[in-house]
Amino acid sequence: MPTSTHALDGRGRGIAVRRLQVDLGERAYPILIGSGLIADSSSYEPYVRDRQVLVVSNDTVAPLYLSVVQRALANLSCSTVILPDGERHKDLGTLNRIFDTLLRERLGRDVTLIALGGGVVGDMAGFAAACYQRGVDFIQVPTTLLAQVDSSVGGKTGVNHALGKNMIGAFHQPRAVIADTETLSTLPDRELAAGLAEVVKYGLIRDAAFFDWLEANRERLLARDGDALAEAIERSCRNKAAVVAADERESGQRALLNLGHTFGHAIEAGLGYGEWLHGEAVAAGMVLAAELSARLGWLAAAEVARTRDLLAGFGLPVDPPTSLSVERWLALMAVDKKVQGGRLRLVLLRGIGAAVVTADFDPDALRALLAAVAAPKASGML
């Protein structure tokens, strides 16, 4: 259950902290949500076993926040590695920069990696931590909304391959997630919107009341109201933590978290990583999932319209690119972790707040939907 606590930062200011727990037995860890957390040494110290830390960041985030984190870690031995920013750099070549630093500085099994950045940094730092000397600790310090509500929680780590997104990776849970809402003040509007796509996802898959709340609070979120953002982050993380605790390694229920992702990953791979932001691709993918659900008779047209309207209201694309052929769509979607026994499984909707993972859908309906989006079309429903 979430709790609220108060702490003092390094300058004696009070910090209101929302705290959730991801219940995974001996691998359980907290999610801390609040303003000013990254500057507070007590955010990190309980989760660092020894004195050695390696901060992994990128060349966009490091100039903004690396010195703040280094001051908070002043009592520890702190090394750094700065990666190039962007999804196109989320590959094995870039990953080796982390290993190069770990080995060059002779950091041992007691090192703690600190992932300071968005989802790409978190995924790569986590994967490096999973692999280095067969596993070392890491802490997630997400600085984008998408990372704070999704990728930093749950222990999924990895890199992309030219033939498939996130197909090389490992499950490796962090020691803690430190979500500082102040970092969202420097987030570009496009990145904020991309994060809101993942927020909407939780309402669609399992929390209809949260979806209603998002519709009612859309303007507050776009205006970056601190209380509204903290509430959205907490409710998103609460939903994800519950799913992860029930199915840590995605053998069943956890696949629900991939609503829109099979379509979205196809968009990212088909256009080239980085052309669309991950959240943008997921937004269009969720609309496609809703449209297919409606074609199957599972979802009312009014609920498809609500889904489109909320995502569009956050400034997200609700129509996919028209440059992919049907065969290209199907080939890209076939390279998906939910494929079992050669059968594509999709996350579809039986209502807002009621998602299912299923291979039991009419493939002709999927092909017809893809045919409708593979060529220019009039605006409105597909």
N, C-alpha and C positions, 0 to 999 in steps of 0.2 A: 504494500500500500504506500502511496506517496505521503511524505511528511514534509513539513517546513521547519527549517532551523535558521539560526542567525550566527554569523561569524564576523570576525574583524579582519579587514585586509591589512596589508603592510603599512598603511597610513592611519590605521585605527578607525577606519570607517566601517559602519555596519553593513553586512551583506546579507540579504534575504536569500536563502538557498532552498529551492525545491529539490527534494531528494526522492528518487525511486530506486527500487532494487530489482535487478534481473536475477530471478531465483533459479540458480543452476547448481545447487549443492555446494561442493567445495570450490566451484568456479563462479560462484555468485559475485556480483559486483554492483556498485552503485552508479546511478546517473545523477549528476549534480547539475542543476539548472539555476542560473542566476546572473546578475550583472556584476562584472568586476572579478570573476572567479580566477581568470588566468593570471592575475597579478598577485594572487594570494598564495603564499608558500604552503599553507595548510590544505590547499586543494590537492596538492601532489604528494606531500610527505607521507601520509598513511599508506600510499600505494607504491612506494619505491622501496624495494627490499634492501638495497645497498646504496653506495654513494655514486655509482656510475650511471649517467643518463646520456642518451643520444637523442637530440631533438631533430626530427625529420620535418622539413617544411618545404615550401616552394618559393620561387622568385617573385611571386605576387604577395604572398602572405608574410613572408619573413621581414620585409622592410616595415611592415605595419606592427607586428606583434612579437617578433623574435626577441627583441631586447627586453620587452616586458616579462616574457617567460624566463629569460636568463636571469633577470634580477630576482624573480621568485625562487629560482633554483640556485641562488648564490652560495648556499651552504653545501652544494653537491658538486661533483666533478662533471661538468657539462660539456659535451661535444656537440657539433652540429653538422648536418648535411643538407644542402639546399638543392632541390630538384627543379627542373623546368616545369612550368605550369601547363596544365591542359591534358585532356583525355588522350590525345594522340601520343603522349609520352608515357602512358600507363602500360609499360611493356617490360620484358625481361632485361633489355639493355639498360633502361633507367633504373630498374630494381638493383642492378649490380653496383650502382653508385653507393647504395646503402651498405652493401656487403663490403665494398672496398674501404669505406670509412671505418666500419666495425673492425675489420682485420688490420688496417693500417695503424689504427690507434690502440690495437691490442685490447679491445674491450671484451670482457669475459662473459660467462654465463649468468653473472649477477647484474648485467646491464639491463636498464629499462629504457625502451624506446618510447619517445613521446611524439605522437603524430599531431603536428600543428598545421592544420589546413582543412581543405574540403575532402570530399569523398575519395578523390584520387590519391591524395597523400595518405589518408587513413587506410585505404585498401593496400597500398604498397608497403607502408611501414608495418602494418599488421602481418602481411605475408612475409616480410623480412624477419619479423620477430618469430613467426611460426617456424621458419626454416633455420635461422642462425643457431648453430650448435644444438640443433634439434628442438629449439623452442626456448625463447626468453620472454620476459614480461614486456607489455606495452600499455600505454595509456592513450586514450583518444581525447584530443582537444579540438573538436570540430569548430571551424570558423565560418561555415556556410549553413544556411537553414536546412538544405537537403541533407548534409552530413549530420546535423544535430538531431533531426527527426528520424533518420533512416540508417544511413550507411555506417555510422559510428557504433550502432547498437546491434548486437547479435553475433559478432565474431566471424562474419564472412570477410575473407581477405583474398586478394588475388590481383592478377594482371590480365590484360587483354591479349588476344592473338589476332592476327589479320583475318582469320577465318571464324572468329567467334569472340564475343565479349565475355570477360570474366570466366573463361573456360580453364584457366590455370590458377589454382589457388588452394586455400586450406581453411578449415574452421579453426579459429584461434581467438578465444575470448580475451578482451582487454581486462586490465585490473580495475579500471574506472573509466567513466566518460564524463568529461568536464565541459559542459555546454555554457559558454559565456555569451549571454544575449547582447552584450555591448559590441561584440565583433560583427553583429549584423548591421551596425550603423555604417560600415564601410563597404557593404555588399552592394554591387551594382543591381539596379532594378531587375535586370534580366535574370540574374542569379537568384534573387529573392523569389521571383515568380517560379523559377525551376524548383526551388525547395517547396513551394506551396503545392506543387503537383503531388509530391509524396505525402503531404499533409492531407490533401483531399482523398488520397488512396485509402487512408485508414477509415474515413467515414464510409467510403464505398464498400470496403470488404467486411466490416464488422461493427460499425458504430454509427448507426443512422442518426442518433441524437447529436453526435459530433458534426456530421454533415449539415444538419440543420443549423448548428452553431456557426459553422463556417459561412453559410449563406447569410446569416444575420450580422456577422462581424467582418465581412469582406473588406469594407473600407478601412476599418481600424487596422487590419493586418497590412494592407497596402500602404497605410500611413506610418507603419512601423511602430505602432503603439506598443510600448514595452510590456504592459500587462497582458495585452492580447497575444503578443508573440510568445510570452512565457507560458500562457495557458495552452496555446496551440502546440508548443513543443512538449509540454508535460503530457497532454492527452495523447499526442502521437506516440511518444515514448512509452506511455503506459500500455497502449495497445500493442506495440511491437514487443515490449518486454513479456507480456502475457503469452503471445504467440511463440516467442523464442523459448520461454520456459517450458512450454508444452511440447515443443518439437525442435530441439536445438539444431539437428543436422538435416532438417528438411526432408524427413521421410514421409511427411503427410501434410499436416495443417499449415506448416510454415510456408509452403508454396503459395498460399493465398497472398502473401506479401508481394508476389510477383504480378499482381494485376496490372495489365498493360505492358509488362516488361518484355514478353515474347515479341509483340509487335514493335515495341520501342527499341529493343536491341537490334532488330532487323533494320530499323530506320538508321540507327547509329552506324552499324556496320556497312549498310548499303550506300550511305552518303559519304562515309569516311568519318572516323571518330573525331569529334570536336566540331563538326559542321552544325549539328544541333546539340544543345546541352542535353544531358541525360534526362532531366526533369521535363524538358520540352518534348522529347521523344516519348516519354512515359505518358504525358498528358494526351498526346494524339493516340497512343496505344490504348489508353483506358477508354477513350471514346470509341475506338474500333471494337474493343471487347464489349462495350455496352451495346453498340449497333449489332454485333453478331448475336448477343443475347436476345435482343429484340427480334431479330430475324428467326430465331429458334422458338419464339413465343414465350420466353422466360421473363422478359423485362418489358414493362409498359413504355410506350413512346414518351409519356410525360416524364418518366424517370431518366430516359436518355436525354431529353431536353434539359432537365435540371443538371445533369452531369456536364453537358456541353456548356451550359450557361455559366456555371460556377467556374469551370476551368478558363473559359474565355474571359470572364470577369476578372480573373487574376492576370490577364495578359498572356495566356498560354495558347499555343497552337492547338486547335481542335481538329484540324484536317491534316492527314499525312502528306508527305511529298508525293507528287504524281510521277516521279521519274523511275520508279521501280515497276518492272513487269510482274505479272502474277507469278510466273515461274521463279523470278528472282526473289520475290517475297517468300514463297514456299521454301526455296532452298535455304534462305537465311534463317527462317523460323525453325527449320529442321535441326539447326545447330543450336540446341537449347537444352539446358540441364533438366528440363521437365519431360523430355522425350524418354519414353520407357518402352522397351520391346519394339522399337521402330515406330511407335505411335506418338503423335504430337498431343500433349496435354495442354490445355489452356485454362486460365483463370477467367471464369465468366460470372455473370451476375443473375441472381434470381430475384433481386430487389436491391434497393439502396440499403447497405448494411448487411447483405447476405450474399457472399461470394462462394463459389465452389471451384474445385480443381477437377477437371474432367477431360477424358478423351472421348466421351460419349456425345459427340456433336456431329451434325451432318457435314461431311467434308465439302459437299457441293455448296452448302451455305457459306462456308469460309471462302471458297474459290469465287463465288459470286460477289461477296463483299470486297475481296481484293480486286476483282475485275472492275468494280465500281470506283475504286480509289486509284486505280493504275492509270487513269486518263483524266484529263481536265473535266471538271464537273461544275454544275451550278451550285451556288451556296445553299445551305440548309441541310436537311437530313440526307444521309447517303442512300 
